[in-house]
Amino acid sequence: MHNTDPNAAAAVADPVIEVEGLAKEYRVFDKPEGLAASVRALFHRTSRAVEAVKGVDLVVGRGEFVALLGPNGAGKTTLLKLLSGIITPTRGTARVLGHVPWERADDFRRRFALVMGQRNQLWWDLPAAESFRLHQEIYRIDPARFEKTRNALVDMLDVRRLILQPVRELSLGERMKLELVAALLHEPEVLFLDEPTIGLDVVAQHTIHEFLRDVQRRRRMTVVLTTHYMKDVAALCERVVVITRGDVLYDGSLAEIVDRFTTHKIVTLDFDEAPERALIERFGFPCEFRGPQVVLRIDRSRIADVLPEVLAAAGIRDVSVEDVPLEEIVAELFRSDTRAHAAAEAGS
Amino acid sequence: MNRYLAILLTFARACLVRDMTFRANFLLECVTSLGWMSMNLAFYLLVFTYTAEIGKGTGWSKEPFFAFVATGLIINSIVQAFFMPSAEELTEMVRTGGLDAVLVQPLDAQFLVSMHRIDFSSFANGAVGVGLLAWAVSRMDHAPPPVAWALYPLLIVCGVAILYGLVIMLAAATILMGRNQSLYDFWFYLTNFSRYPAEIYSGPWGGPLRMICTFVIPILLVVNVPARVIAQPFTGESWGGVAAAVIAAAASLVVSRIVFQRALARYRSASS
């Protein structure tokens, strides 16, 4: 692991999620190719163990907004399913709100919610208002409190006009907003979000970011989010846990991931007209020419020295200095892990 | 308990709203169901034009036999209305991961899995069953004694409980297998044995089959015991059948509960 939890102090003070050595192994049966092999497989199947989560340690404190990042198949969703008690681990321990999740105690299940971006949990043929009402019964929400919470949530997401329309007639973005309303009606202390913005347009993504940020702060809710969209992470999370191959590769603050895993800054120069290449290339940094715009990648250690010299170049109209995009950092983290794994396998 | 009843009523309300949204589909389901039942009743009427009794000395003459058929209709309509639509949907829920949403809710998973869909069109058969029972009993040579009327609803509940236990065990198999599209077919084949009087299972093949369907999978107790209580003279021997049905119902509920819980512990969930 590259880092230990920098929020450990806060997390230990009021831990809501405590995970130690949590692992989940699946037995996967191989499906042979061809008719004869398929018939043989009826009588003799070969299987292999796949470790979706390998001994994860994690502590999350009350009120934290944590992103679980990782490539497809890294084990993020499996970890969420373990923490919400949907599946039972092969080994390890976990306590969420003081409960062992897979014991599925009602008291535990009343205190958290799970929203999966790729699955619909509302009644498909009925208006969301019917699902909300059912939710009220299931979670035993006091009628007055239910009305108040529902009204507040639908107004925050501006979906009041949609709650009486059958869910199947709604767009993906509208459905996701109503899924979030349903999930938050019982005012959960912990919210697990599995790719909540998948497939949504930028406007819907932005609305959901604002909504989640607002609700999380007001309620001091603990949120664990899995996503492939770095916009979600940048907008919402202060802490990032990177998982690859079922193991935690990095656990730390979002600011630190940028600090630790980038060696340069991106400097964008806007000229009045396309500059001469030699003028820019003389600085010796990787650069990209886009007409009157030039993008330079300058070593972080040298930026203070080099920048005045760069800015002295004639004809500069505007300049911006930015960190490397989070997507790029995380992708490089995944790639470096893949390379390390391949090297270790070749060596063994 | 009140909470579960309130939730069941909420499910019922939601399902009724949905059925009314697709009215043509609802009416077609009622017509199909009633049509199939009418064909069966016509077939039994045809049988009774050739014989006065199903099996010599069994007591299953025309009216008692129709009371038997009515009892089967009532029990099956309850099971079809309350449990089968949910059980049928379970295959898809397991395959697509929809069961995940059930497991995170603070309710008994077995209750949610087996009762979240209610098929109101199945009550049409039950209503006809009640009418058929009234007709058959009013034309029988003997009137059922008060004890038979008192036991009849209890035994209907026992029959439903035995079938519910089977539904839950098939549902557990679905969870373990990840896909079980033959669930409904298997159910149909199994419950076929319960549709006829136990007396027809005799001889070198029928005898062992009767033993299996009474003591191993107690499917023969489902309709036979309540039908016998209401349609045959009530004697001291009838209490043996009553006790067997009550024990089988309790065992069916307990065993199916254990099997279902074990299956849930091994649930793998589908990839997202």
Contacts between the chains, C-beta under 8 A, distances in Angstrom:
chain1	res1	chain2	res2	distance
A	26	B	268	6.5
A	77	B	271	7.7
A	77	B	272	5.0
A	81	B	100	6.9
A	81	B	269	5.6
A	84	B	104	5.4
A	85	B	103	6.7
A	85	B	104	7.0
A	86	B	100	4.9
A	86	B	103	5.0
A	86	B	104	6.6
A	86	B	267	7.3
A	86	B	269	5.4
A	87	B	267	6.4
A	87	B	268	6.7
A	87	B	269	5.3
A	88	B	265	5.8
A	88	B	266	7.7
A	102	B	265	7.9
A	104	B	103	6.7
A	104	B	109	7.6
A	106	B	106	4.1
A	106	B	107	7.5
A	107	B	106	7.7
A	109	B	104	6.0
A	109	B	105	6.3
A	109	B	106	3.9
A	110	B	106	4.5
A	112	B	104	7.5
A	113	B	104	7.5
A	114	B	100	7.4
A	114	B	101	7.7
A	114	B	104	5.0
A	116	B	97	8.0
A	116	B	100	7.0
A	116	B	101	7.9
A	116	B	272	6.3
A	118	B	272	5.2
A	119	B	96	7.6
A	119	B	97	6.2
A	119	B	98	6.7
A	119	B	100	7.1
A	119	B	101	6.9
A	119	B	272	7.2
A	121	B	101	4.4
A	123	B	14	6.2
A	123	B	18	7.5
A	125	B	18	4.8
A	125	B	21	6.3
A	125	B	22	7.6
A	126	B	14	5.8
A	126	B	17	6.1
A	126	B	18	5.8
A	126	B	21	7.8
A	130	B	14	5.2
A	130	B	17	6.6
A	133	B	10	6.6
A	134	B	7	7.3
A	134	B	10	5.1
A	134	B	11	7.4
A	134	B	14	6.6
A	137	B	3	7.3
A	137	B	6	5.5
A	137	B	7	4.9
A	137	B	10	5.0
A	138	B	7	6.3
A	138	B	105	5.6
A	138	B	106	6.6
A	138	B	107	5.6
A	139	B	106	6.5
A	140	B	3	6.8
A	166	B	21	7.4
A	194	B	272	6.4
A	195	B	272	7.5
